[in-house]
Amino acid sequence: MPQTTETIDELRARLATLSGPARTEPLGSLAQKLFQRMTTAPLDSLSARTDLDEAIQCADEVYGHHREGDPQRPQVAAFLGYLLAFRTVRTGDGTHRPRAVELLEEAIEHGRFQVSYLAILRLVLAMLLFTGAQNQLTGMVTQTPADLLSGRRSPAALPDIDRAEELLHTVCDTDGVSADVSEMADLLLQLCDLMKAMLGLGDRPLDLSSMQNLFARFTELQARMANGGAGFSSLMRKAIESGAGVLNVRPDEVPVIIVEDAAEESPAVARAEAPAEVPPQPVQAELLQSLVASLSLDGRRTWRTAAELLLPDTAPPTVESVDTAIALASEVLESETAELSEEDTAFTHFAHAVALRLRRRADPDGDGSDCELGARALLSAARALPIDHPELPVVLRCLGAFLPPERPLAGLDALAAGFTGRLDALLGSGNLAADRAAELHALRCACRTAFAAAELRKAVEGLPAGYPWPVSLKAAAQPLA
């Protein structure tokens, strides 16, 4: 979701003049700024609660403007799910827990995020599932101490705990995750194991020795989280506070394990073999230079030169060069390092879009997916550039190249809100030549038409059986299909 230098009051004033998909960009910016302000205030204060509620309302409206298939939708789902999780954990009210779980599952399944951010999403989702499962602890009354220690089990199942364990194992097994996140995941895994033992689930009896160690780690992590900030550290702190119900035992009742000395020899530990040397991988900057070279841009990262490749009368690069460009762009964008500037990242998306469109031109009888994928990449490039960037009009003007004459609106409905938001903001700046403004306005109208067409198709499908004139409405929707 894009950043902006506008203040909260300025964003609210701008939103008062907008309607429909044009509200998407300022709404996203307002939600982020409200959340940032909320993290600077005490969590239980009225101002923090008010900012969180408004941020959720804004993010929810943004989510509603993004259709399935929009590349931005998983990112919005992640942010909205995180906000709802924050509210759920902070208040203890589980009303919004199912929606938060659904949104985070969608984000994890369909989104492409940095490793560290994806680990946080998995951890937050596991927290929600774990705290929700605590309601099942009433079932522990059916387990006698003998049952707990012997491993006798009831036949019940708890899918939420199983899913939480799956997520937490993934976090623990992922390289590049911070120590706090990794330790939190490991602690929650042990809490899940303890809860399953109390509920009569799982395949192991209650291990008192492990339970004693768990108490110590839980206390240590609580103390460390108490010194954290108001952002993710606060969410983790609140989560382990709510999770304390599993460990709600008086200090004098904490189980103590007495172990008699045994003259056992330590087993021999196999010596770890030195890992094989991995050849150095090309860094993003080198890959970007190779991408520029593959498109025959004379070694220059020139937006207008890349855009000229889309012109109908321009001789395209060879098919091999285009395929190489697509592969290089994908490698740059999928790299887990973050050494490129926002402008370089935007150019990589733009070059990726150009290459995909050129491949479609070389194979006109294909299924057309390259046009849709190219339009997605073009939107990513437009979103990565600030509104006042001099090359943003060049990027948005190229949208016309991705609208095939035979079906110009095909696949555009999922991206229409995103393009409309960028075009509205750019045209509203008033810093465009008349001919360029006319071109971008026409493209904006096409995006609005695609959005309206999708709405019309959905509305026609939902017509009640008793409506007397469905034929006319269905006929109106056909040319836009």
C-alpha positions in Angstrom: 0.0 0.0 0.0 1.5 3.3 -1.1 3.0 5.9 1.3 2.2 9.6 1.2 3.4 12.9 2.7 -0.1 14.1 3.3 -1.3 14.4 6.8 -4.3 12.5 8.3 -6.5 15.6 8.1 -5.5 16.3 4.5 -6.3 12.7 3.5 -9.7 12.9 5.2 -10.4 16.1 3.3 -9.4 14.6 0.0 -11.5 11.5 0.6 -14.6 13.7 1.2 -14.4 14.7 -2.5 -14.0 11.2 -3.9 -16.2 8.2 -4.5 -15.8 4.6 -5.7 -12.4 3.1 -6.7 -10.8 6.6 -6.7 -10.9 6.4 -2.9 -8.6 3.3 -2.9 -5.2 5.0 -2.7 -5.9 7.8 -0.1 -7.9 5.3 2.0 -4.8 2.9 2.1 -2.6 5.8 3.1 -5.0 7.0 5.8 -5.2 3.5 7.3 -1.4 3.2 7.5 -1.0 6.7 9.1 -3.8 6.0 11.6 -2.1 2.7 12.6 1.3 4.3 12.9 -0.2 7.0 15.2 -2.0 4.4 17.2 1.3 2.6 18.0 2.7 5.8 19.6 -0.1 6.0 22.2 -0.9 3.6 25.1 -2.9 0.7 23.7 -5.7 1.1 26.2 -6.2 4.8 25.6 -9.3 6.1 23.8 -7.3 7.7 21.1 -5.6 4.4 20.2 -8.9 2.6 20.1 -10.4 5.3 17.9 -7.5 5.3 15.5 -7.5 1.5 15.3 -11.2 1.4 14.5 -10.9 4.0 11.8 -7.9 2.3 10.3 -9.8 -1.0 10.1 -12.8 0.8 8.5 -10.5 2.4 5.8 -8.6 -0.9 5.1 -11.8 -2.8 4.8 -13.1 -0.4 2.2 -9.8 -0.7 0.3 -10.1 -4.5 0.4 -13.6 -4.2 -1.0 -12.3 -2.3 -4.1 -9.8 -5.1 -5.0 -11.2 -8.1 -6.8 -9.9 -11.6 -6.7 -6.8 -11.8 -8.9 -5.7 -8.2 -8.2 -2.0 -8.5 -7.3 -2.5 -5.9 -4.5 -5.4 -7.8 -2.8 -3.2 -10.1 -0.7 -1.2 -7.2 0.6 -4.4 -5.4 1.6 -5.8 -8.7 3.1 -2.6 -9.0 5.2 -2.8 -5.5 6.5 -6.5 -5.7 7.3 -6.1 -9.2 8.9 -3.3 -7.8 11.0 -5.4 -4.9 12.2 -8.3 -7.2 13.1 -5.9 -9.5 14.9 -4.5 -6.6 16.8 -8.1 -5.7 17.9 -8.9 -9.3 18.8 -5.9 -9.9 20.9 -6.1 -6.4 22.6 -9.8 -6.6 23.5 -10.1 -10.4 24.0 -13.3 -10.2 22.0 -13.4 -13.1 19.5 -16.1 -11.5 17.2 -13.7 -10.6 14.5 -11.3 -13.6 14.9 -12.9 -15.7 12.0 -12.6 -12.8 9.6 -9.0 -12.1 10.6 -8.1 -15.7 10.2 -9.7 -15.8 6.7 -7.9 -12.7 5.6 -4.5 -13.9 6.8 -5.0 -17.3 5.2 -5.7 -15.5 1.9 -2.6 -13.3 2.2 -0.3 -16.2 3.0 -1.7 -18.4 0.2 -1.7 -15.8 -2.6 0.7 -13.1 -1.5 4.4 -12.6 -2.3 6.1 -11.1 0.7 9.6 -10.8 2.2 10.6 -13.8 4.3 10.5 -11.8 7.5 7.1 -10.3 6.9 5.6 -13.7 5.8 6.9 -15.2 9.1 5.2 -12.5 11.1 1.9 -13.1 9.2 2.2 -16.9 10.0 2.9 -16.2 13.6 0.0 -13.7 14.0 -2.4 -16.3 12.4 -1.1 -19.0 14.7 -1.7 -16.7 17.7 -5.3 -16.2 16.6 -5.9 -19.9 16.2 -4.2 -20.7 19.5 -6.1 -18.0 21.5 -9.4 -19.2 19.9 -8.7 -22.8 20.8 -8.3 -21.8 24.5 -12.1 -21.8 24.7 -11.9 -25.6 24.4 -10.0 -25.8 27.7 -13.2 -26.6 29.5 -12.8 -30.1 28.1 -9.8 -30.7 30.3 -12.1 -31.5 33.2 -12.6 -34.9 31.5 -8.9 -35.7 31.8 -7.8 -37.0 35.2 -4.2 -36.5 36.3 -3.6 -40.2 35.6 -5.0 -39.7 32.1 -2.7 -36.7 31.5 0.5 -38.6 32.6 -0.3 -41.9 31.0 -1.3 -40.5 27.6 -4.8 -41.8 27.5 -6.7 -39.8 24.9 -10.2 -38.7 24.0 -11.3 -39.1 20.4 -11.9 -35.3 19.9 -10.0 -33.2 17.4 -9.0 -29.6 17.2 -8.1 -28.5 13.7 -7.2 -24.9 14.7 -4.4 -26.2 16.9 -3.2 -28.5 14.1 -3.1 -25.6 11.7 -1.3 -23.4 14.3 1.4 -26.0 14.7 1.8 -26.3 11.0 2.3 -22.5 10.7 4.7 -22.4 13.7 6.8 -25.2 12.4 7.2 -23.3 9.1 8.3 -20.2 10.9 10.9 -22.2 13.0 12.2 -23.9 9.9 12.6 -20.7 7.8 16.0 -19.0 7.5 16.3 -15.3 8.0 13.6 -15.0 10.7 14.5 -12.7 13.7 15.4 -14.4 17.0 12.3 -13.0 18.8 9.9 -14.2 16.2 11.6 -17.6 16.1 11.5 -18.0 19.8 7.9 -16.9 20.0 7.0 -19.5 17.5 8.9 -22.2 19.4 7.2 -21.1 22.7 3.7 -21.2 21.1 4.5 -24.7 19.7 5.2 -25.9 23.3 2.0 -24.2 24.5 0.1 -26.0 21.7 1.6 -29.3 22.9 0.6 -28.5 26.5 -2.9 -27.5 25.4 -3.4 -30.7 23.4 -2.3 -32.8 26.5 -4.8 -30.9 28.6 -7.6 -31.4 26.1 -6.8 -35.1 25.7 -5.4 -34.7 22.2 -2.1 -35.5 20.6 0.0 -38.6 20.8 2.2 -38.0 23.9 1.5 -37.9 27.7 2.1 -34.7 29.7 5.8 -34.2 30.2 6.3 -32.5 33.5 10.0 -31.8 32.8 9.2 -30.0 29.6 6.4 -28.2 31.3 8.7 -26.8 34.0 11.1 -25.6 31.3 8.1 -24.0 29.5 7.2 -22.0 32.6 10.7 -20.6 32.7 10.8 -19.6 29.0 7.3 -18.2 29.2 8.3 -15.9 32.1 11.5 -14.8 30.4 9.8 -14.0 27.1 7.0 -12.1 28.9 9.6 -9.9 30.6 11.4 -9.2 27.3 8.2 -8.4 25.5 7.2 -6.0 28.3 10.1 -3.8 27.2 9.1 -3.8 23.5 7.3 -1.1 21.5 3.7 -0.7 20.6 3.8 -2.5 17.3 4.5 -6.2 16.7 6.2 -6.5 20.1 3.0 -5.3 21.7 0.9 -7.7 19.7 3.2 -10.6 20.8 3.1 -9.3 24.4 -0.7 -9.2 24.4 -0.9 -12.7 22.8 1.2 -14.4 25.4 -0.7 -12.6 28.1 -3.9 -14.0 26.8 -2.2 -17.3 26.3 -1.3 -17.4 30.0 -4.5 -19.1 30.7 -2.8 -22.4 29.7 -0.1 -21.7 32.3 -2.4 -20.1 35.0 -0.8 -21.9 37.9 0.3 -20.4 41.2 4.1 -20.2 41.7 4.0 -22.7 44.6 2.1 -25.2 42.4 4.5 -25.2 39.6 5.6 -28.8 39.1 9.2 -29.5 40.2 11.0 -32.5 38.8 13.4 -34.4 41.0 15.9 -36.4 39.0 18.3 -38.8 40.7 22.0 -38.8 39.6 22.8 -41.5 37.1 26.2 -42.5 35.9 25.3 -42.4 32.3 27.9 -41.6 29.7 27.0 -38.9 27.2 26.3 -40.4 23.8 28.9 -39.7 21.2 27.9 -36.8 19.0 28.5 -37.1 15.4 30.7 -34.4 14.0 28.9 -32.2 11.6 30.3 -32.1 8.2 31.3 -28.7 6.8 28.7 -27.4 4.4 29.6 -27.4 0.7 30.6 -24.1 -0.6 27.8 -22.3 -2.5 28.9 -20.3 -5.5 28.1 -16.6 -5.1 24.8 -15.5 -6.6 24.4 -12.4 -8.7 23.2 -9.4 -6.8 20.0 -7.5 -7.8 22.0 -4.6 -9.3 23.9 -7.0 -11.6 20.7 -8.7 -12.6 19.0 -5.4 -13.4 21.9 -4.4 -15.7 21.6 -7.8 -17.5 17.8 -7.1 -17.8 18.5 -3.7 -19.4 21.0 -5.3 -21.8 18.6 -8.1 -22.8 16.1 -5.5 -24.0 18.8 -3.9 -26.2 18.5 -0.6 -24.3 22.2 0.3 -24.9 23.0 -0.2 -21.3 20.7 2.7 -20.3 17.8 2.3 -17.9 15.5 4.6 -19.9 11.8 4.5 -19.3 10.9 6.1 -22.7 13.2 3.7 -24.6 11.5 0.7 -23.0 8.1 2.2 -23.7 9.0 2.7 -27.4 9.4 -1.1 -27.7 5.7 -1.4 -27.3 4.9 0.8 -30.3 3.4 -1.2 -33.2 6.0 -0.1 -35.7 9.1 -0.7 -33.5 11.2 -3.8 -34.3 11.1 -5.9 -31.2 14.1 -7.7 -29.7 14.6 -11.4 -30.6 12.4 -14.0 -29.0 15.4 -15.3 -27.0 16.2 -11.8 -25.7 12.6 -11.4 -24.6 12.5 -14.7 -22.8 15.8 -13.8 -21.1 14.4 -10.5 -20.0 11.3 -12.1 -18.5 13.5 -14.6 -16.5 15.8 -11.9 -15.3 13.0 -9.6 -14.2 11.4 -12.5 -12.3 14.7 -13.3 -10.6 15.2 -9.7 -9.5 11.7 -9.3 -8.1 11.8 -12.7 -6.3 15.1 -12.0 -4.7 14.9 -11.8 -0.9 17.5 -9.0 -0.7 16.4 -5.4 -0.7 19.3 -3.6 -2.2 17.4 -1.9 -5.0 15.8 1.6 -4.7 12.0 2.0 -5.1 12.7 3.5 -8.5 14.8 0.6 -9.6 12.2 -1.8 -8.4 9.5 0.1 -10.3 11.6 0.0 -13.5 12.1 -3.8 -13.1 8.3 -4.2 -12.9 8.0 -2.0 -16.0 10.6 -3.9 -18.0 8.9 -7.1 -16.9 5.6 -5.8 -18.3 7.2 -4.7 -21.6 8.8 -8.1 -22.1 5.6 -10.0 -21.4 3.7 -7.8 -23.9 6.5 -8.4 -26.5 6.2 -12.2 -26.0 2.4 -11.9 -26.6 3.1 -10.0 -29.8 5.5 -12.8 -30.9 2.8 -15.4 -30.2 -0.6 -13.8 -31.2 -2.3 -17.2 -31.2 -1.5 -17.8 -27.5 -4.0 -17.8 -24.6 -3.5 -14.1 -23.9 -2.3 -14.6 -20.4 0.9 -12.6 -21.1 -1.3 -9.5 -21.6 -2.9 -9.9 -18.3 0.3 -10.7 -16.5 1.9 -7.7 -18.2 -0.9 -5.4 -17.1 -0.4 -6.6 -13.5 3.4 -5.9 -13.7 2.6 -2.5 -15.2 0.3 -1.7 -12.3 3.0 -2.8 -9.8 5.4 -0.3 -11.6 2.8 2.5 -11.4 2.2 1.8 -7.7 5.9 1.8 -6.9 6.4 5.4 -8.2 5.2 8.5 -6.4 2.6 10.7 -8.1 5.1 13.4 -8.8 7.6 11.1 -10.5 8.3 12.3 -14.1 8.1 8.8 -15.5 4.7 7.9 -14.1 2.8 9.3 -17.1 5.0 7.2 -19.4 4.2 4.0 -17.4 0.4 4.7 -17.2 0.2 5.7 -20.9 1.5 2.2 -21.8 -1.7 0.6 -20.4 -3.2 1.0 -23.9 -0.7 -1.5 -25.2 -2.1 -4.2 -22.9 -5.7 -3.8 -24.1 -6.0 -6.3 -27.0 -8.4 -4.8 -29.7 -10.4 -8.1 -29.9 -11.2 -8.1 -26.1 -9.9 -4.8 -24.6 -11.5 -5.2 -21.2 -10.6 -8.9 -20.7 -8.8 -9.3 -17.4 -8.9 -5.6 -16.7 -11.7 -5.7 -14.1 -9.5 -7.2 -11.4 -6.9 -4.3 -12.0 -9.4 -1.5 -12.7 -9.5 -0.1 -9.2 -5.8 0.1 -8.9 -5.3 1.8 -12.3 -8.2 4.1 -11.7 -6.7 5.3 -8.4 -3.3 6.1 -9.9 -4.8 7.8 -12.9 -7.2 9.9 -10.7 -4.3 11.0 -8.6 -2.1 11.8 -11.6 -4.8 13.7 -13.5 -5.7 15.5 -10.3 -2.2 16.9 -10.0 -2.8 19.2 -13.1 0.8 19.0 -14.2 0.2 17.3 -17.6 0.2 18.6 -21.1 -3.3 18.7 -22.7 -2.6 15.8 -25.1 -1.1 13.6 -22.4 -4.0 14.4 -20.1 -6.5 13.5 -22.8 -4.8 10.1 -23.3 -4.8 9.3 -19.6 -8.4 10.4 -19.2 -9.4 7.9 -22.0 -7.6 5.1 -20.2 -9.2 6.1 -16.9 -12.6 5.8 -18.6 -11.7 2.4 -19.9 -10.8 1.3 -16.4 -14.0 2.6 -15.0 -15.9 0.8 -17.7 -14.2 -2.4 -16.8 -15.1 -2.0 -13.2 -18.7 -1.1 -13.9 -19.0 -4.0 -16.3 -17.8 -6.4 -13.6 -20.4 -4.9 -11.2 -23.1 -5.2 -13.9 -22.3 -8.9 -14.5 -22.5 -9.6 -10.8 -25.7 -7.7 -10.4 -27.3 -9.5 -13.3 -26.3 -12.9 -11.9 -28.0 -11.9 -8.6 -31.3 -10.8 -10.1 -34.3 -12.3 -8.3 -36.3 -14.8 -10.4 -39.4 -12.6 -10.3 -37.8 -9.6 -12.0 -39.9 -9.1 -15.2 -37.2 -7.6 -17.5 -34.0 -9.6 -17.1 -33.4 -10.0 -20.8 -32.5 -6.4 -21.3 -30.0 -6.3 -18.5 -28.4 -9.6 -19.6 -28.1 -8.2 -23.1 -26.5 -5.0 -21.7 -23.8 -7.1 -19.9 -22.9 -9.3 -23.0 -20.8 -6.8 -25.0 -18.7 -6.1 -21.9 -18.1 -9.8 -21.1 
